[in-house]
Amino acid sequence: MQSGKDAGGAVASVVSSDNNIHSESGIPGHVVAAIDINTTANQIYRHNFPDTPLWNKTIEGIALDDFNKLSFDMILMSPPCQPFTRIGLQGDISDPRTKSFLYVLDLLPRFSSPQLHRLPRFILLENVKGFESSAARELLVKTLTGCGYSFQEFMVSPTSVGIPNSRLRYFLIAKMSTSFSTQARSEHSQSSTSDRVCIQLPDVFPHFAEADSSEQPTVLSPTCPGSCQSEEEVREGQVLYKLETAADAQRKRSQNQDLSIRQIQDFLEPQREGDLEQHLLPPRTLLRYALLLDIVQPTCRRSVCFTKGYGRYVEGTGSVLQGCTETQMESVFAGLDQVSEEEKVQQLLKLKLRYFTPREVANLMGFPQSFMFPEGVSTLQQYRTLGNSLNVVVVSRLLQLLVS
């Protein structure tokens, strides 16, 4: 079962063992049902997976008998993240948007009753950083333990697979088994927490982001589930320019020197000047937000997380690309606060700052070239669904680990 919120990779899914789940993971299996209530996400999903049954309904609106008829082996879910985000109200399980997640947890033990279908063999769950310290996570762990699952939790960013994009996310993988590997069995037998297993990540995520420890894949400790460092560094020190401190500048330099991560230019669309004009930041946006922009060049090996507000809002929604690399960014921003608005705009326009196109964001999210948006889905809708999505390569690697 696949349930959640994104463009094409995790609406909510139930998976059976036949055909291939995804070309990246190469795992035998097919989605027997995808479930979501977002009409745009469903439109995009149906366009890319026309043969997959797509249920436009809430999870809690589906009876246990209906789930049982699907005879599935795996649940992939990405519950709404708003109850757990650091900038939200952090309502946790009291937030009404957790109803579908809590319903699945309520159903799970009942799958093992003699009258109904067996428990699914595999479960993968994704959510934002913050979920790992929530009451919802505690309830999830308690339910999995009671049902006899072995499980492991991770904090992983796409930089771990060589993709120049920070998107630190919580993942949990669980299976009806005592361990994930031979080494895991050995460590499992010595562990006081018998429901957990320890995984060697380098085999699955070989590209460690050595320049930024917060971007390294992390196995969460059972005693300190929330101890993983935030992907955003603490800003301290004097401001150099563009509201950046010396620490900010050094962190970005270190990230750009990490050769295990590919360059941004590997993910860009072919340069067609006319097509890219529509993505240039307008003068009024430059005037108001120039000092807040996260600006990257094609040769950079970093970009910040793209959110559902990209293209609509500026602050904290994703990086923008410097189209004219011959212009030195420092020279543009130096003394910018001492000139008139007209001169300021002229200076900033020299950089040719633009938004990444939806296709480029999809590339950085690991979507294959075969993934496409149907006609009629606006650019802002494309950004919104991508911002709610998962990195396909990261999920594929975790699926490989899960079924190995």
ZATI-572898 format. One record per residue (C-alpha): residue in three letters; x, y, z. Coordinates in steps of 0.001 Angstrom, whole numbers, plus 524288, in hexadecimal, padded with zeros to 5 digits. Layout:
+-----+-------+-------+-------+
:   r :     x :     y :     z :
+-----+-------+-------+-------+
: ALA :     X :     Y :     Z :
...
+-----+-------+-------+-------+
***
This chain:
+-----+-------+-------+-------+
:   r :     x :     y :     z :
+-----+-------+-------+-------+
: MET : 80000 : 80000 : 80000 :
: GLN : 8050A : 80D68 : 7FCA8 :
: SER : 7FF71 : 81903 : 80403 :
: GLY : 803B5 : 826F9 : 80581 :
: LYS : 80519 : 833B7 : 7FE85 :
: ASP : 80E4F : 834BF : 7F305 :
: ALA : 80F64 : 8364E : 7E475 :
: GLY : 811CC : 828B5 : 7DFA3 :
: GLY : 81943 : 82083 : 7E931 :
: ALA : 81190 : 81F60 : 7F5BE :
: VAL : 8038C : 82213 : 7F54C :
: ALA : 80060 : 81627 : 7FEC7 :
: SER : 80363 : 808AC : 7F944 :
: VAL : 800BC : 7FA75 : 7FB78 :
: VAL : 80A47 : 7F1C9 : 7F44E :
: SER : 80970 : 7E399 : 7F023 :
: SER : 814A1 : 7DB08 : 7EB7A :
: ASP : 81362 : 7DB9C : 7DCA9 :
: ASN : 81A10 : 7E405 : 7D23C :
: ASN : 822E7 : 7EF6C : 7D648 :
: ILE : 81FCF : 7F9C4 : 7E07E :
: HIS : 829B2 : 8033A : 7DAC4 :
: SER : 83474 : 80285 : 7D0C6 :
: GLU : 83E06 : 808F0 : 7DA3C :
: SER : 83C40 : 7FEA9 : 7E4D6 :
: GLY : 83A22 : 7F32E : 7DBAD :
: ILE : 83180 : 7EC7C : 7E5D1 :
: PRO : 82780 : 7E2A7 : 7E0CD :
: GLY : 819FE : 7E791 : 7E43F :
: HIS : 80EEB : 7F03B : 7DFCA :
: VAL : 80617 : 7FA35 : 7E649 :
: VAL : 7F8A5 : 7F456 : 7E877 :
: ALA : 7F2DE : 8011F : 7ED8C :
: ALA : 7F72B : 80F46 : 7EEDA :
: ILE : 7EF2D : 817F2 : 7F7DB :
: ASP : 7EE74 : 826C1 : 7F8DC :
: ILE : 7E438 : 8317F : 7F94C :
: ASN : 7EC33 : 83C3C : 7F2B9 :
: THR : 7E66C : 83DC5 : 7E52B :
: THR : 7F2BE : 8437E : 7DF11 :
: ALA : 7FB95 : 83901 : 7E4B8 :
: ASN : 7F208 : 82EA7 : 7E001 :
: GLN : 7F187 : 834B4 : 7D273 :
: ILE : 80056 : 83441 : 7D17E :
: TYR : 800FA : 8268E : 7D71B :
: ARG : 7F6C3 : 8216D : 7CDA6 :
: HIS : 7FDF0 : 827AA : 7C230 :
: ASN : 80A79 : 8207D : 7C5C3 :
: PHE : 8047C : 813C7 : 7CAAE :
: PRO : 7F7F7 : 811F5 : 7C2B2 :
: ASP : 7F6D5 : 80380 : 7C5E1 :
: THR : 7F7AB : 80503 : 7D4A9 :
: PRO : 7EAC5 : 80510 : 7DC41 :
: LEU : 7E9C8 : 812A4 : 7E243 :
: TRP : 7E03C : 814E4 : 7ED59 :
: ASN : 7DC07 : 822F5 : 7EF3F :
: LYS : 7D7E7 : 821A9 : 7FD62 :
: THR : 7DCF1 : 822E2 : 80B34 :
: ILE : 7E3E1 : 81755 : 81165 :
: GLU : 7DA6C : 8173F : 81CCA :
: GLY : 7CF48 : 815E2 : 81314 :
: ILE : 7D417 : 8086D : 80F07 :
: ALA : 7CF25 : 7FCBB : 816B2 :
: LEU : 7D7E7 : 7F1D2 : 81B82 :
: ASP : 7D127 : 7E820 : 8126C :
: ASP : 7D473 : 7F0AF : 806B6 :
: PHE : 7E2BA : 7F0C0 : 80A77 :
: ASN : 7E24C : 7E223 : 80C7E :
: LYS : 7DD64 : 7DFD1 : 7FEA2 :
: LEU : 7E981 : 7E65A : 7F914 :
: SER : 7F270 : 7DB9D : 7FE4C :
: PHE : 7FE50 : 7E486 : 7FF19 :
: ASP : 80C27 : 7E21B : 8040A :
: MET : 8111A : 7EFED : 80660 :
: ILE : 80C2D : 7FD0B : 80B5B :
: LEU : 812E0 : 80993 : 806EE :
: MET : 80DD6 : 8158B : 80DF2 :
: SER : 81113 : 823DA : 80F44 :
: PRO : 80751 : 82993 : 818F0 :
: PRO : 804BD : 8384B : 81922 :
: CYS : 8109D : 83F17 : 81EE0 :
: GLN : 80A29 : 84B94 : 823F8 :
: PRO : 807D1 : 8462A : 831BE :
: PHE : 8168C : 84431 : 83361 :
: THR : 81D4F : 84F66 : 82C4C :
: ARG : 825A0 : 8589D : 83460 :
: ILE : 81EF2 : 864A5 : 82EC2 :
: GLY : 8113E : 85F65 : 83111 :
: LEU : 808FA : 85E09 : 83D47 :
: GLN : 80E8D : 8506F : 83FD5 :
: GLY : 80153 : 84B26 : 8438D :
: ASP : 80658 : 83D34 : 84221 :
: ILE : 7FBB4 : 832F2 : 843F0 :
: SER : 7F1DD : 83D42 : 84844 :
: ASP : 7F27C : 8432F : 83A9D :
: PRO : 7E6EA : 83E4D : 83264 :
: ARG : 7F027 : 83C02 : 82705 :
: THR : 7F5D1 : 83026 : 82E07 :
: LYS : 7E8BF : 828F2 : 82D54 :
: SER : 7EC90 : 820B9 : 82196 :
: PHE : 7F990 : 81CD8 : 827BB :
: LEU : 7F31B : 81930 : 834A8 :
: TYR : 7E8E8 : 81165 : 82D39 :
: VAL : 7F36B : 80943 : 826A3 :
: LEU : 7F9A8 : 8069F : 833DF :
: ASP : 7EC6F : 80274 : 83919 :
: LEU : 7EA54 : 7F933 : 82DA2 :
: LEU : 7F7C8 : 7F311 : 82D75 :
: PRO : 7F644 : 7E9AA : 83911 :
: ARG : 7E940 : 7E4FA : 833A1 :
: PHE : 7EF76 : 7E039 : 82706 :
: SER : 7F518 : 7D4D2 : 82EAE :
: SER : 7E804 : 7CF97 : 8337C :
: PRO : 7E45C : 7C1E4 : 82E91 :
: GLN : 7D8C4 : 7C716 : 826D5 :
: LEU : 7E09B : 7D136 : 81F4C :
: HIS : 7EC73 : 7D25A : 81693 :
: ARG : 7F9FB : 7D134 : 81C8A :
: LEU : 801D4 : 7DD19 : 82061 :
: PRO : 80954 : 7E39E : 8154F :
: ARG : 81768 : 7DF01 : 814F9 :
: PHE : 81D53 : 7EC6E : 812C4 :
: ILE : 81A96 : 7FA7F : 816D4 :
: LEU : 8216E : 8071D : 812EC :
: LEU : 81DAC : 81425 : 818DC :
: GLU : 822FD : 821D5 : 81605 :
: ASN : 82114 : 82EAC : 81D00 :
: VAL : 827E8 : 83B61 : 82060 :
: LYS : 8326E : 83D67 : 82A77 :
: GLY : 82AFC : 83F01 : 8371D :
: PHE : 822EF : 832A7 : 83582 :
: GLU : 82DC2 : 82AF3 : 83C34 :
: SER : 82AD7 : 8319B : 8492F :
: SER : 81BFD : 8317E : 84807 :
: ALA : 81168 : 82A0E : 84F2F :
: ALA : 80D36 : 824E9 : 841DD :
: ARG : 81A6F : 81E6E : 8403B :
: GLU : 81966 : 81867 : 84DC4 :
: LEU : 80C18 : 812D4 : 84A4D :
: LEU : 8116D : 80DB4 : 83D6E :
: VAL : 81CC0 : 806D8 : 84428 :
: LYS : 813AC : 80110 : 84E6B :
: THR : 80A82 : 7FBD0 : 843E6 :
: LEU : 81579 : 7F5E6 : 83BCA :
: THR : 81B58 : 7EF88 : 847C2 :
: GLY : 80E44 : 7E9B1 : 84B98 :
: CYS : 80C66 : 7E43A : 83DE1 :
: GLY : 819BB : 7DDB2 : 83DBA :
: TYR : 820F6 : 7E66A : 8341F :
: SER : 82F7E : 7E90A : 833E4 :
: PHE : 831EB : 7F71D : 8303C :
: GLN : 83C0A : 801B0 : 82EAE :
: GLU : 83B4C : 8106F : 82E1E :
: PHE : 843BC : 819C0 : 8263D :
: MET : 84614 : 82806 : 82366 :
: VAL : 84A35 : 828DC : 81521 :
: SER : 84C81 : 833D3 : 80B58 :
: PRO : 84E3C : 8329C : 7FC73 :
: THR : 85C66 : 836D6 : 7FE0D :
: SER : 85E7D : 828FA : 8030A :
: VAL : 85C36 : 82408 : 7F52F :
: GLY : 8643C : 82E9C : 7EEA4 :
: ILE : 858FC : 837E7 : 7EB90 :
: PRO : 85BE2 : 8465E : 7EE6B :
: ASN : 84F99 : 84921 : 7F62A :
: SER : 84D39 : 849BD : 804C7 :
: ARG : 840AA : 842FE : 80890 :
: LEU : 842CE : 83CA8 : 815BC :
: ARG : 837AA : 8335B : 818A0 :
: TYR : 833C9 : 8290C : 8228C :
: PHE : 831ED : 81B48 : 81D46 :
: LEU : 82DB3 : 80EBE : 823C8 :
: ILE : 82E8A : 80168 : 81D6B :
: ALA : 82883 : 7F566 : 823AD :
: LYS : 8272D : 7E719 : 81FF6 :
: MET : 82161 : 7DABE : 8258A :
: SER : 82E9D : 7D4F0 : 8286C :
: THR : 8387D : 7D462 : 83361 :
: SER : 842B1 : 7DBEE : 82BC2 :
: PHE : 8467F : 7E2B8 : 81F2B :
: SER : 853B0 : 7DC34 : 81CF5 :
: THR : 85D9E : 7D29E : 8225D :
: GLN : 864F9 : 7DD87 : 8291F :
: ALA : 85840 : 7E30E : 82DEF :
: ARG : 854B4 : 7D5E2 : 833E4 :
: SER : 86150 : 7D5D6 : 83BA2 :
: GLU : 85F5D : 7E39B : 84099 :
: HIS : 850E8 : 7E104 : 842B1 :
: SER : 8539A : 7D594 : 84BB6 :
: GLN : 85C58 : 7DE23 : 8543A :
: SER : 852CD : 7E971 : 854DA :
: SER : 84A11 : 7EC1C : 86064 :
: THR : 83FD5 : 7F189 : 85713 :
: SER : 83BC9 : 7E501 : 8503A :
: ASP : 832CD : 7EBC4 : 846A6 :
: ARG : 83DCC : 7F3A5 : 8405F :
: VAL : 8488D : 7EFD2 : 83720 :
: CYS : 854E8 : 7F705 : 83366 :
: ILE : 857E0 : 7F964 : 8251E :
: GLN : 864CD : 7FC39 : 81E7E :
: LEU : 86146 : 8080F : 81646 :
: PRO : 86D48 : 80966 : 80D5C :
: ASP : 86884 : 7FE11 : 804F9 :
: VAL : 85BE7 : 8054E : 801F9 :
: PHE : 86060 : 81376 : 80342 :
: PRO : 86EA4 : 81357 : 7FECF :
: HIS : 86FF7 : 82216 : 7FCFE :
: PHE : 87182 : 8280E : 80A55 :
: ALA : 870E0 : 836DB : 80A97 :
: GLU : 87DBA : 83848 : 811B4 :
: ALA : 87D7A : 84712 : 81174 :
: ASP : 870D1 : 847FA : 81905 :
: SER : 86E65 : 83E08 : 823AB :
: SER : 86017 : 841CA : 82485 :
: GLU : 85E1A : 83C46 : 816DF :
: GLN : 863B1 : 82ED9 : 819B4 :
: PRO : 85A23 : 8237B : 81A5F :
: THR : 857BA : 820A9 : 828A8 :
: VAL : 85248 : 814CF : 82F9A :
: LEU : 84A3B : 81A19 : 83AC1 :
: SER : 84DB0 : 8158F : 84851 :
: PRO : 842D0 : 80EB7 : 84FE9 :
: THR : 84644 : 816C5 : 85BE0 :
: CYS : 8479B : 823E4 : 854E3 :
: PRO : 83E7C : 823AA : 84923 :
: GLY : 83EF1 : 83257 : 847A1 :
: SER : 84D97 : 8342D : 848A9 :
: CYS : 85042 : 835D7 : 83A27 :
: GLN : 855D7 : 8431D : 836CE :
: SER : 84D63 : 84C5B : 82EDE :
: GLU : 850E7 : 84E56 : 820AB :
: GLU : 8507B : 85CF8 : 822EF :
: GLU : 85CBB : 8619B : 829CD :
: VAL : 85C15 : 86B1C : 83515 :
: ARG : 85F6A : 87886 : 82FDF :
: GLU : 8693E : 8800E : 837D1 :
: GLY : 873B6 : 88A46 : 835CE :
: GLN : 873A5 : 89701 : 82E93 :
: VAL : 86C09 : 898D2 : 8220D :
: LEU : 874C1 : 89971 : 81603 :
: TYR : 86AD7 : 89CDC : 80B72 :
: LYS : 85D53 : 89832 : 80743 :
: LEU : 85A77 : 89585 : 815AA :
: GLU : 8647B : 88A8A : 8155D :
: THR : 86E12 : 8887C : 82063 :
: ALA : 87BCB : 8833F : 81F3E :
: ALA : 876A7 : 87634 : 82423 :
: ASP : 86C42 : 875ED : 8196B :
: ALA : 8763A : 878DA : 80EEF :
: GLN : 87FAF : 86E93 : 813F3 :
: ARG : 8750B : 8643D : 81493 :
: LYS : 87126 : 866DE : 80685 :
: ARG : 87F52 : 86673 : 801FE :
: SER : 88124 : 8596A : 808C8 :
: GLN : 874EC : 853DD : 8028C :
: ASN : 87956 : 85849 : 7F50F :
: GLN : 88672 : 85189 : 7F6FB :
: ASP : 88062 : 84446 : 7F9E2 :
: LEU : 883AC : 83C85 : 7EDA3 :
: SER : 87ACC : 83141 : 7F18D :
: ILE : 86F4F : 839F0 : 7EDC9 :
: ARG : 86C31 : 83D2F : 7DFAE :
: GLN : 86B5F : 84AFE : 7DA7E :
: ILE : 85E9B : 8525A : 7D8A5 :
: GLN : 8610C : 85343 : 7C9FC :
: ASP : 85F0D : 84488 : 7C8CA :
: PHE : 850C0 : 8469C : 7CC50 :
: LEU : 84D99 : 85277 : 7C3ED :
: GLU : 84578 : 852D4 : 7B7A6 :
: PRO : 84C07 : 85671 : 7AAA7 :
: GLN : 84E34 : 8650F : 7A9EB :
: ARG : 8434F : 86AF4 : 7A1CE :
: GLU : 84345 : 8796E : 7A4E9 :
: GLY : 83527 : 87BB0 : 7A124 :
: ASP : 8301E : 87081 : 7A97D :
: LEU : 837A0 : 874E7 : 7B57E :
: GLU : 8336A : 88323 : 7B4DE :
: GLN : 82690 : 87FD6 : 7BB7E :
: HIS : 82DFB : 87ABE : 7C74F :
: LEU : 835EF : 8871F : 7C9BE :
: LEU : 83346 : 88DC4 : 7D6C2 :
: PRO : 82B8F : 89A57 : 7D452 :
: PRO : 83154 : 8A778 : 7D890 :
: ARG : 82810 : 8A93D : 7E407 :
: THR : 82C01 : 89BDC : 7E971 :
: LEU : 83A58 : 89F5D : 7E7F7 :
: LEU : 83851 : 8AC3E : 7EF01 :
: ARG : 83126 : 8A647 : 7FA70 :
: TYR : 83818 : 89945 : 7FC4D :
: ALA : 845AE : 89A90 : 7F656 :
: LEU : 84C86 : 89980 : 80383 :
: LEU : 844F6 : 88D2E : 80727 :
: LEU : 8470C : 88546 : 7FAB9 :
: ASP : 84F07 : 878DA : 7FAD0 :
: ILE : 85670 : 87A64 : 7EE02 :
: VAL : 85D8B : 86F36 : 7E757 :
: GLN : 86533 : 86E1C : 7DAB1 :
: PRO : 86557 : 862AF : 7D109 :
: THR : 87275 : 85E10 : 7D667 :
: CYS : 86D9D : 85DBE : 7E481 :
: ARG : 86BB8 : 850E2 : 7EB93 :
: ARG : 8610B : 855A5 : 7F4A7 :
: SER : 8532F : 85AFF : 7F4D2 :
: VAL : 8495F : 85C88 : 7FFBF :
: CYS : 83CBA : 8550E : 8014E :
: PHE : 831F0 : 8582A : 7F792 :
: THR : 824D7 : 859CE : 7FE51 :
: LYS : 816E5 : 85A92 : 7F958 :
: GLY : 817CD : 86974 : 7F9BD :
: TYR : 822AD : 86A2A : 7EFA0 :
: GLY : 81FB4 : 873C2 : 7E4BB :
: ARG : 81548 : 87A4C : 7ECF2 :
: TYR : 81D00 : 87E09 : 7F8FC :
: VAL : 82B84 : 880D2 : 7F9D3 :
: GLU : 830DA : 87FAC : 80789 :
: GLY : 8342E : 871BA : 80B6D :
: THR : 82D91 : 86B15 : 7FFDB :
: GLY : 83961 : 86708 : 7F7BE :
: SER : 84588 : 86BD0 : 7F0C0 :
: VAL : 845BF : 87480 : 7E4C0 :
: LEU : 84F82 : 8733A : 7D9A7 :
: GLN : 85917 : 87DA5 : 7D539 :
: GLY : 857E2 : 87DB0 : 7C67A :
: CYS : 862FD : 8871D : 7C39B :
: THR : 86EEE : 88149 : 7CA20 :
: GLU : 87822 : 88B6E : 7C450 :
: THR : 872C7 : 89554 : 7CDFD :
: GLN : 878C0 : 8946C : 7DB8A :
: MET : 86E0E : 89362 : 7E5C2 :
: GLU : 87649 : 89A67 : 7EFFA :
: SER : 877DD : 8A631 : 7E726 :
: VAL : 86937 : 8A708 : 7E504 :
: PHE : 865CD : 8A6B3 : 7F367 :
: ALA : 870D3 : 8AF67 : 7F818 :
: GLY : 86AF4 : 8BC96 : 7FBBF :
: LEU : 85D9C : 8B8A5 : 7F6DA :
: ASP : 8570A : 8BF52 : 80253 :
: GLN : 85D28 : 8CC4A : 7FEB6 :
: VAL : 85760 : 8CDF5 : 7F11C :
: SER : 849E9 : 8D17B : 7EC0F :
: GLU : 83F9C : 8C72E : 7E968 :
: GLU : 84159 : 8C8D7 : 7DAD0 :
: GLU : 8500B : 8C6DB : 7DBBC :
: LYS : 84DF2 : 8BB68 : 7E4EA :
: VAL : 84517 : 8B4A0 : 7DB0D :
: GLN : 84ED4 : 8B6DD : 7D00F :
: GLN : 859B0 : 8B102 : 7D842 :
: LEU : 851C4 : 8A509 : 7DBEF :
: LEU : 84CF0 : 8A2B9 : 7CE1D :
: LYS : 85B14 : 8A0A3 : 7C9F3 :
: LEU : 85AED : 89386 : 7D107 :
: LYS : 84F48 : 88E78 : 7C921 :
: LEU : 849D0 : 88793 : 7D4F9 :
: ARG : 83F47 : 87DB0 : 7D1D1 :
: TYR : 83744 : 87311 : 7D80F :
: PHE : 83AA9 : 86511 : 7D4E3 :
: THR : 830A1 : 85FD1 : 7CB49 :
: PRO : 82738 : 85537 : 7D00D :
: ARG : 82EA8 : 84B5B : 7C7B3 :
: GLU : 83B6E : 84F4F : 7CE1B :
: VAL : 83580 : 84E22 : 7DBAF :
: ALA : 83060 : 840B5 : 7D7C8 :
: ASN : 83E25 : 83D1A : 7D369 :
: LEU : 843A4 : 84130 : 7E09A :
: MET : 838D0 : 8393F : 7E708 :
: GLY : 83D98 : 82D2C : 7DFC5 :
: PHE : 831E0 : 82B9F : 7D6D1 :
: PRO : 834F5 : 82439 : 7CA39 :
: GLN : 8346D : 82B02 : 7BD07 :
: SER : 82824 : 8233A : 7B9F9 :
: PHE : 820EE : 82AC1 : 7C4A1 :
: MET : 8188B : 83578 : 7BEA9 :
: PHE : 80E35 : 83F43 : 7C298 :
: PRO : 8014A : 83EAD : 7BB41 :
: GLU : 7FC5D : 84A56 : 7B3C3 :
: GLY : 7F431 : 8539C : 7BBC3 :
: VAL : 7FC75 : 852B3 : 7C81D :
: SER : 801D5 : 86057 : 7CA80 :
: THR : 80FF1 : 8633F : 7CDE1 :
: LEU : 80C38 : 866C8 : 7DBDC :
: GLN : 804A6 : 85A0D : 7DD38 :
: GLN : 81088 : 852B3 : 7D848 :
: TYR : 81933 : 8595F : 7E24F :
: ARG : 80F39 : 856A4 : 7ECF1 :
: THR : 80E4F : 84815 : 7EA5C :
: LEU : 81D05 : 846BA : 7E8DE :
: GLY : 81EF9 : 84DF3 : 7F5A8 :
: ASN : 8163B : 843F0 : 7FC41 :
: SER : 81D70 : 838B3 : 7F5FC :
: LEU : 82850 : 82F5E : 7F9C9 :
: ASN : 8359E : 82D5E : 7F3BF :
: VAL : 833B0 : 82175 : 7EB19 :
: VAL : 841D6 : 81CE5 : 7EBA1 :
: VAL : 84248 : 81D5E : 7FA86 :
: VAL : 83599 : 815A8 : 7FBA5 :
: SER : 83A52 : 80BCA : 7F188 :
: ARG : 846CE : 8094B : 7F93B :
: LEU : 83F08 : 80771 : 805B9 :
: LEU : 835E2 : 7FDF8 : 7FEC3 :
: GLN : 841B6 : 7F62C : 7FA52 :
: LEU : 8465C : 7F5C2 : 8085B :
: LEU : 838D3 : 7F21C : 80D25 :
: VAL : 836DE : 7E650 : 8046A :
: SER : 844FD : 7E192 : 80473 :
+-----+-------+-------+-------+
***
